[in-house]
C-alpha cells in the first residue's frame, strides 16, 4: 500500500512539475472602436476571458463570451450585443494559433492564427509580449481588425462615434495547470 501511495504522489508531483500547459479564466480583453477625436468612447472590457497556452507546442487558445463585455453606457452595451455582435446567436469570440519562435524567456514574439468574431474566421498575425511575474506568465498584445472583415457593418448614423476599425487588446496572466 505504501508503494502505491508513493508512486501516486510521485506521478502527481511529476505531472505538476513537468506540466507544459498554462491557463487563466480571468484574462482581460478590451474592444476599442472609438473614432479618433469623438466625444463618446466605444470601449468594452471583458475580464472573464479563458485562455490556455501549451509551452511544448506553443499553441495558444483564447475564448471570450461576447455578453461579458462591459461598456460605460448600458445603451452602448445593448447595441453592441444586439445590433452588432448578435451575441444571442453568436456568443463566443475565439483565437486559435501559435506563438512563433517561443523560447520560454520574457520578450516579444510573433503570434499568428485564426481569429473568430461574429461567426467569421480570419487569419491574423501580431506581436505579443511575455513577462514572468510571481510564477505567472503575463501575455499582452493588440489585434487591429477591420469590422467589415467580420461582417460587422457600421451604420451611417453611427460613423461619428463607431470606427470601422477596432483595436482588441489582451492581457492574460497564465498559471501552470
C-alpha positions in Angstrom: 0.0 0.0 0.0 2.9 2.4 0.8 4.4 1.7 -2.6 1.2 2.6 -4.4 0.8 5.8 -2.3 4.5 6.8 -3.0 4.0 6.0 -6.7 0.8 8.1 -6.9 2.4 11.1 -5.1 5.5 10.8 -7.4 3.3 10.8 -10.5 1.2 13.7 -9.2 4.3 15.8 -8.4 6.0 14.8 -11.7 2.9 15.8 -13.8 2.7 19.1 -12.0 6.5 19.9 -12.3 6.6 18.9 -16.0 3.2 20.3 -16.9 3.6 22.4 -20.1 0.1 23.9 -20.0 -0.7 27.3 -18.6 -4.2 28.6 -18.1 -6.3 31.5 -17.0 -10.0 32.1 -16.6 -9.7 35.7 -15.7 -7.9 37.2 -18.7 -8.9 40.6 -20.0 -9.8 41.8 -23.5 -10.6 45.4 -24.4 -12.5 46.2 -27.6 -12.0 49.8 -28.7 -13.7 51.0 -31.8 -13.7 54.7 -30.9 -13.4 57.2 -33.7 -10.3 59.4 -33.1 -11.5 62.8 -31.7 -15.0 61.6 -31.0 -16.6 62.7 -27.7 -18.0 59.2 -26.9 -15.7 56.3 -26.4 -16.7 52.9 -27.7 -14.7 50.7 -25.4 -15.8 47.4 -23.9 -13.9 45.3 -21.4 -14.2 41.6 -20.7 -12.4 40.4 -17.6 -13.6 36.7 -17.7 -11.6 35.5 -20.7 -10.3 31.9 -20.7 -7.0 31.0 -22.3 -4.7 28.1 -22.4 -1.1 28.1 -23.6 0.9 24.9 -24.3 4.6 25.7 -23.9 5.6 22.4 -25.6 3.7 23.1 -28.8 3.4 26.9 -28.4 -0.3 26.7 -29.2 -2.5 29.5 -27.7 -6.3 29.3 -27.5 -8.3 32.2 -26.2 -12.1 32.3 -25.6 -14.3 35.3 -24.6 -18.0 35.4 -24.2 -19.4 38.4 -26.1 -22.0 39.2 -23.5 -19.3 39.6 -20.9 -18.0 42.8 -22.4 -19.0 45.8 -20.2 -19.3 49.3 -21.5 -19.6 52.7 -19.7 -23.1 53.1 -21.2 -25.8 50.4 -20.8 -27.3 51.6 -24.1 -23.9 51.1 -25.9 -23.6 47.6 -24.4 -27.1 46.8 -25.6 -26.3 48.0 -29.2 -23.0 46.0 -29.1 -24.8 42.8 -28.1 -28.0 43.1 -30.1 -27.3 45.2 -33.2 -23.6 44.4 -34.0 -22.4 41.2 -32.4 -25.7 39.3 -32.2 -24.4 37.7 -29.0 -27.5 35.5 -28.5 -26.8 33.8 -31.9 -23.0 34.1 -31.9 -22.0 34.0 -28.2 -18.2 33.4 -28.5 -15.1 35.1 -29.9 -12.0 32.9 -30.1 -8.4 32.9 -31.2 -6.6 29.7 -32.0 -2.9 30.0 -33.0 0.7 29.7 -32.1 3.4 31.8 -30.6 6.3 31.7 -33.1 9.9 31.1 -32.0 8.9 30.9 -28.4 11.8 30.1 -26.1 10.4 30.5 -22.6 12.1 33.8 -22.0 10.3 37.1 -21.4 10.2 39.1 -24.5 8.4 40.0 -27.7 7.1 37.3 -30.1 5.0 37.0 -33.2 1.7 35.2 -32.8 -0.5 34.0 -35.7 -3.6 32.1 -36.0 -7.4 32.2 -36.6 -9.5 34.9 -35.0 -13.2 34.2 -35.0 -15.6 37.1 -34.3 -19.3 37.2 -35.2 -19.0 33.7 -36.7 -16.4 34.8 -39.2 -12.8 33.5 -39.0 -9.8 35.3 -40.4 -6.1 34.7 -40.3 -4.3 37.3 -38.1 -0.7 38.0 -37.1 0.5 40.3 -34.4 3.2 40.8 -31.7 2.7 39.8 -28.1 4.9 40.4 -25.1 5.5 37.9 -22.4 6.6 38.8 -18.8 7.2 36.4 -16.0 5.7 37.7 -12.8 5.5 35.7 -9.5 5.2 32.3 -11.1 2.8 33.6 -13.7 3.4 34.4 -17.4 1.6 37.5 -18.5 0.8 37.7 -22.2 -0.2 41.1 -23.7 -0.8 42.2 -27.2 -3.1 44.0 -29.7 -5.0 42.8 -32.7 -6.1 45.6 -35.1 -9.1 44.5 -37.2 -11.5 45.9 -39.8 -15.0 45.4 -38.6 -16.2 44.7 -42.1 -13.8 41.7 -42.3 -16.1 40.1 -39.7 -19.4 41.2 -41.3 -19.9 43.9 -38.7 -21.3 46.9 -40.5 -21.1 50.4 -39.2 -24.4 52.3 -40.0 -24.0 55.8 -41.4 -25.7 57.3 -38.3 -23.0 55.7 -36.0 -19.9 56.6 -38.1 -19.2 59.7 -35.9 -18.7 57.5 -32.8 -18.1 53.9 -34.1 -14.9 53.4 -36.1 -14.7 50.9 -39.0 -11.6 49.6 -37.3 -11.2 48.1 -33.9 -8.3 47.6 -31.5 -8.5 44.4 -29.5 -6.1 44.5 -26.6 -5.5 41.4 -24.4 -3.8 40.8 -21.1 -3.6 37.2 -19.9 -2.0 36.1 -16.6 -1.4 32.4 -17.1 -0.6 29.9 -14.4 0.7 26.3 -14.6 -2.1 23.9 -14.9 
